[in-house]
Amino acid sequence: MFHTRTSIWPWTFIILLIVSGSFAQETGRSSGSSMPELSPDEKYQDIFPLTKENFTESVLGSKDAWIVLFHEGSVNITWKAMAAKSRGLFWIGAVDRKTEHKLVDSLGYDPEQGVARLYPYGGKSTKTKHWKSFENETNARDAAITSLPDTVMTFQTENLNDILLECFMARPSKFPVFILQDATNIYPYIRALAIRFEKYFTFVKVVKPTADDLKAIGLPEAPRSLPELFIITTKEKMINAFNAVRFDTDKFGVSSYTNIMEFLFAINNQYRHELPGDNRGSSQQEAEMADVVAIETKRFDIIFPTMSTSGRSKSSSSEPKDEL
């Protein structure tokens, strides 16, 4: 039987601040039930300086898509606006042509080809063989999004049991995430989240959900508007009783990569130990999704709070890093 649950514990907020310091900053935390918090002032680092020393590891060593800008001291505001609009979807780096002569030469960069290169999603071979040049930020963004693999499943009422079985038989067990929407194409930020969190969550789109679809995933009535996002949770590893926990925009804000990432951390923190199968809730790696944190702390400074006596979290802050 399914039940709908719309709230989670009140201190669940993730703080994501601009990384101060090096590109790959480590974040520490103490053991226990604390979790990351989200910055109230919403400060982010969107564009990363690339050098001869960090280019190979950062860009070619990552499967994520990268847009690399070549500039002479500053980045055009239109590219900065695009970067802010695209947080979490892909990475944006900047090479200073005035100082990084060796890197520019090694890449064979030609200014006539455009101010930016897209290194698409994939391994080093894919990136070195299939990069493309762009002059326009909109075209570069669209191409970067297109390069992302679509790992989101399509829901049909009759395949619900297969979805749940796949989630609970995985190692570690996964949470099913249902996205109810009118459109056939999945939203770019959902596609990016599905890739980043694929070890812990299985994303499933429900296009133009019917009454039977809603009943199957535990929703007694149709949402007021679409899209809506729900995560299935269990209690005491029971496979015959589920809760559908709704992404509440009043608590987490509008649907976006960072806000839904906050929600995913909250769900994993509170419910992983109750998932059926090999949930690995007692392992710090899975309980904290440490591998995800290790990646995201390269662009967001994730601060882990301590709990105050009032039950609210106390957090620290960091200074924003200078932007190009």
C-alpha positions as CSV (number, residue, x, y, z in Angstrom):
1,M,0.0,0.0,0.0
2,F,1.2,3.5,-0.8
3,H,0.8,6.6,1.4
4,T,1.6,10.2,0.5
5,R,4.0,12.0,2.7
6,T,4.7,15.7,1.9
7,S,7.2,16.8,4.6
8,I,10.5,15.8,6.0
9,W,12.3,16.8,9.1
10,P,12.5,20.6,9.6
11,W,16.3,21.1,9.6
12,T,16.9,19.7,6.2
13,F,18.6,22.5,4.3
14,I,21.8,22.2,2.2
15,I,24.2,25.1,2.1
16,L,26.0,25.4,-1.2
17,L,28.4,28.4,-1.3
18,I,31.1,29.5,-3.8
19,V,34.2,27.4,-3.4
20,S,36.9,29.5,-1.8
21,G,40.4,28.2,-2.5
22,S,41.4,25.6,-5.0
23,F,39.3,24.1,-7.8
24,A,39.0,20.7,-6.0
25,Q,38.4,21.7,-2.4
26,E,37.7,18.9,0.2
27,T,34.9,19.2,2.6
28,G,35.0,17.6,6.1
29,R,32.1,16.5,8.3
30,S,31.6,14.7,11.5
31,S,29.8,11.4,11.8
32,G,26.1,11.3,12.8
33,S,22.9,12.4,11.2
34,S,24.0,15.9,10.1
35,M,23.8,16.8,6.5
36,P,24.8,19.6,4.1
37,E,23.0,22.9,4.0
38,L,22.2,25.4,1.2
39,S,23.4,29.0,1.3
40,P,20.7,31.6,2.0
41,D,22.4,34.1,-0.3
42,E,22.6,31.6,-3.2
43,K,26.2,32.3,-4.1
44,Y,27.9,30.1,-6.6
45,Q,31.0,29.8,-8.7
46,D,30.0,29.3,-12.2
47,I,33.2,29.6,-14.3
48,F,36.4,27.9,-13.4
49,P,39.9,29.1,-14.4
50,L,41.7,26.4,-16.4
51,T,45.4,26.1,-16.7
52,K,48.0,23.9,-18.2
53,E,48.3,22.2,-14.8
54,N,44.5,21.4,-14.3
55,F,43.0,21.1,-17.8
56,T,43.6,17.4,-18.4
57,E,42.4,16.3,-15.0
58,S,39.4,18.7,-14.8
59,V,38.1,18.5,-18.4
60,L,39.4,15.4,-20.1
61,G,39.5,13.4,-16.9
62,S,35.8,14.0,-16.3
63,K,32.9,12.4,-18.1
64,D,30.8,15.5,-17.6
65,A,30.3,18.0,-20.4
66,W,32.5,21.1,-20.4
67,I,32.3,24.4,-22.2
68,V,35.7,26.0,-22.3
69,L,35.9,29.8,-23.0
70,F,39.0,31.4,-24.3
71,H,39.4,35.0,-23.2
72,E,41.9,37.8,-22.8
73,G,41.4,39.0,-19.3
74,S,37.6,38.8,-18.8
75,V,34.6,36.8,-19.9
76,N,31.7,38.4,-21.7
77,I,28.6,39.0,-19.6
78,T,26.4,36.9,-21.9
79,W,28.5,33.9,-21.2
80,K,28.3,34.6,-17.4
81,A,24.5,34.8,-17.6
82,M,24.4,31.5,-19.5
83,A,26.7,29.9,-16.9
84,A,24.4,31.0,-14.1
85,K,21.4,29.7,-16.0
86,S,23.1,26.3,-16.4
87,R,24.2,25.5,-12.9
88,G,24.6,21.8,-12.4
89,L,23.9,20.9,-16.1
90,F,27.6,20.9,-17.2
91,W,30.8,22.7,-16.3
92,I,32.2,25.9,-17.7
93,G,35.9,26.7,-17.7
94,A,37.9,29.7,-18.9
95,V,41.4,29.8,-20.4
96,D,43.2,33.2,-20.3
97,R,45.0,33.4,-23.6
98,K,47.3,36.1,-22.2
99,T,48.9,33.8,-19.6
100,E,48.2,30.2,-20.7
101,H,50.2,30.2,-23.9
102,K,51.4,26.6,-23.5
103,L,47.8,25.3,-22.9
104,V,46.4,27.3,-25.8
105,D,49.1,26.0,-28.1
106,S,48.7,22.4,-27.0
107,L,45.0,22.6,-27.7
108,G,45.6,24.0,-31.2
109,Y,43.1,26.8,-30.5
110,D,42.2,29.1,-33.4
111,P,40.3,32.4,-32.5
112,E,38.7,32.3,-35.9
113,Q,36.8,29.1,-34.9
114,G,35.0,30.8,-32.0
115,V,35.4,31.9,-28.4
116,A,34.4,28.6,-26.9
117,R,34.8,24.8,-27.3
118,L,32.4,22.2,-26.1
119,Y,33.9,19.0,-24.8
120,P,30.8,16.7,-24.8
121,Y,29.7,14.3,-22.2
122,G,31.9,11.1,-22.3
123,G,35.4,9.9,-21.7
124,K,38.7,11.4,-22.8
125,S,38.5,9.8,-26.2
126,T,35.0,11.2,-26.9
127,K,36.1,14.7,-25.8
128,T,39.3,14.8,-27.8
129,K,37.7,13.4,-31.0
130,H,34.3,15.2,-30.9
131,W,34.9,18.7,-29.4
132,K,33.2,21.5,-31.3
133,S,33.8,25.3,-31.5
134,F,31.1,27.9,-30.8
135,E,30.7,31.6,-31.0
136,N,27.2,31.8,-29.5
137,E,26.5,30.9,-25.9
138,T,23.0,29.7,-26.6
139,N,24.2,27.2,-29.3
140,A,27.0,26.0,-27.0
141,R,24.5,25.4,-24.1
142,D,22.1,23.5,-26.3
143,A,24.8,21.3,-27.7
144,A,26.2,20.6,-24.1
145,I,22.7,19.6,-23.0
146,T,22.1,17.4,-26.1
147,S,25.4,15.5,-25.3
148,L,24.0,14.4,-21.9
149,P,22.7,10.8,-22.0
150,D,19.1,10.4,-21.1
151,T,19.0,7.7,-18.4
152,V,15.4,8.6,-17.2
153,M,13.0,5.7,-17.6
154,T,9.5,6.0,-19.0
155,F,6.7,4.9,-16.7
156,Q,3.9,2.6,-17.6
157,T,1.5,1.3,-14.9
158,E,2.3,-2.3,-15.7
159,N,6.0,-1.9,-15.2
160,L,5.9,-0.4,-11.7
161,N,6.9,-3.7,-10.1
162,D,9.8,-4.0,-12.4
163,I,11.0,-0.5,-11.5
164,L,10.7,-1.2,-7.8
165,L,12.5,-4.6,-8.2
166,E,15.3,-3.0,-10.1
167,C,15.7,-0.3,-7.4
168,F,15.6,-2.6,-4.4
169,M,17.9,-5.3,-6.0
170,A,20.6,-2.7,-6.8
171,R,23.7,-2.4,-4.7
172,P,23.2,-0.1,-2.9
173,S,19.4,-0.1,-3.0
174,K,18.0,2.9,-4.9
175,F,15.1,5.3,-4.3
176,P,12.5,5.5,-7.2
177,V,12.0,9.1,-8.3
178,F,8.8,9.9,-10.3
179,I,8.6,13.0,-12.3
180,L,5.0,13.8,-13.4
181,Q,5.0,16.1,-16.5
182,D,3.0,17.0,-19.6
183,A,6.0,17.1,-21.9
184,T,7.5,14.1,-23.5
185,N,11.1,15.4,-23.3
186,I,12.7,15.4,-19.9
187,Y,13.9,18.7,-18.4
188,P,17.6,19.2,-18.7
189,Y,18.2,19.6,-14.9
190,I,16.4,16.3,-14.3
191,R,18.6,14.6,-16.9
192,A,21.7,15.9,-15.2
193,L,20.5,14.9,-11.8
194,A,19.7,11.4,-13.0
195,I,23.3,11.0,-14.2
196,R,24.9,12.4,-11.1
197,F,22.8,10.4,-8.6
198,E,22.3,7.2,-10.6
199,K,24.0,5.1,-7.9
200,Y,21.4,6.1,-5.4
201,F,18.2,7.0,-7.3
202,T,16.3,5.8,-10.3
203,F,14.5,8.6,-12.2
204,V,11.3,7.7,-14.0
205,K,9.1,10.2,-16.0
206,V,5.3,9.8,-16.0
207,V,4.1,11.7,-19.0
208,K,0.5,13.0,-18.8
209,P,-0.3,10.8,-15.8
210,T,-3.7,9.0,-15.7
211,A,-5.7,8.3,-12.6
212,D,-4.4,4.7,-12.7
213,D,-0.8,6.0,-12.9
214,L,-1.4,8.3,-9.9
215,K,-3.0,5.5,-7.9
216,A,-0.1,3.1,-8.7
217,I,2.5,5.5,-7.2
218,G,0.4,6.3,-4.2
219,L,-1.2,9.7,-5.1
220,P,-4.9,9.9,-4.2
221,E,-5.5,12.9,-6.5
222,A,-4.0,14.7,-9.4
223,P,-1.4,17.4,-8.6
224,R,-2.7,21.0,-9.1
225,S,-0.1,21.6,-11.7
226,L,2.8,19.8,-13.5
227,P,5.7,19.1,-13.3
228,E,5.7,17.4,-9.9
229,L,8.4,15.2,-8.4
230,F,7.9,12.4,-5.8
231,I,10.3,9.9,-4.2
232,I,9.2,6.6,-3.0
233,T,10.4,5.7,0.5
234,T,9.8,2.6,2.6
235,K,9.7,1.8,6.3
236,E,11.7,-0.8,8.1
237,K,12.7,-2.4,4.8
238,M,9.1,-3.5,4.1
239,I,8.3,-4.0,0.4
240,N,4.5,-3.9,0.8
241,A,4.1,-0.4,2.2
242,F,5.5,2.8,0.5
243,N,5.3,6.5,1.0
244,A,5.4,9.0,-1.9
245,V,7.3,12.0,-0.6
246,R,6.7,15.2,-2.6
247,F,9.3,17.8,-3.6
248,D,7.7,20.8,-1.8
249,T,8.5,24.1,-3.6
250,D,7.4,26.0,-0.5
251,K,10.2,24.4,1.5
252,F,12.9,23.9,-1.2
253,G,12.1,26.6,-3.8
254,V,11.5,26.3,-7.5
255,S,12.5,23.1,-9.3
256,S,16.2,23.4,-10.2
257,Y,19.3,21.3,-10.1
258,T,20.5,22.7,-6.7
259,N,17.1,22.7,-5.0
260,I,16.3,19.1,-6.1
261,M,19.8,18.1,-5.1
262,E,19.0,19.4,-1.7
263,F,15.9,17.3,-1.6
264,L,17.8,14.1,-2.7
265,F,20.3,14.6,0.1
266,A,17.4,15.0,2.6
267,I,15.7,11.8,1.4
268,N,18.9,9.8,1.4
269,N,19.9,11.0,4.8
270,Q,16.5,10.2,6.5
271,Y,15.3,7.1,4.7
272,R,18.3,5.1,3.2
273,H,18.6,2.8,6.2
274,E,14.9,1.8,5.7
275,L,15.2,0.8,2.0
276,P,14.7,-2.9,1.3
277,G,17.7,-4.9,0.0
278,D,21.3,-3.9,0.5
279,N,20.7,-0.3,1.4
280,R,24.2,0.1,3.0
281,G,22.7,2.7,5.3
282,S,25.3,1.9,7.9
283,S,28.1,2.8,5.5
284,Q,29.3,6.4,5.6
285,Q,30.0,6.4,1.9
286,E,26.4,5.6,0.9
287,A,24.7,7.3,3.9
288,E,26.3,10.6,2.9
289,M,26.6,9.9,-0.9
290,A,30.3,10.9,-0.4
291,D,31.2,10.3,-4.1
292,V,28.5,12.8,-5.1
293,V,29.7,15.3,-2.5
294,A,33.3,14.9,-3.8
295,I,32.2,16.0,-7.2
296,E,29.9,18.8,-6.3
297,T,32.3,20.4,-3.8
298,K,34.4,21.3,-6.9
299,R,31.7,23.9,-7.8
300,F,29.8,24.3,-4.5
301,D,31.2,24.6,-1.1
302,I,29.0,22.1,0.8
303,I,28.9,23.0,4.5
304,F,27.9,20.4,7.0
305,P,26.2,21.9,10.0
306,T,26.1,20.9,13.6
307,M,22.7,20.7,15.5
308,S,21.8,23.3,18.0
309,T,19.7,22.5,21.1
310,S,16.7,24.0,19.4
311,G,16.8,21.4,16.7
312,R,17.8,23.9,14.0
313,S,21.1,23.6,12.3
314,K,24.0,26.0,12.7
315,S,26.2,26.6,9.7
316,S,29.4,28.3,8.7
317,S,30.0,30.5,5.7
318,S,32.8,31.1,3.2
319,E,33.9,34.0,1.2
320,P,33.1,34.0,-2.5
321,K,35.9,33.4,-4.9
322,D,36.7,36.2,-7.3
323,E,35.0,35.7,-10.7
324,L,36.5,36.3,-14.0
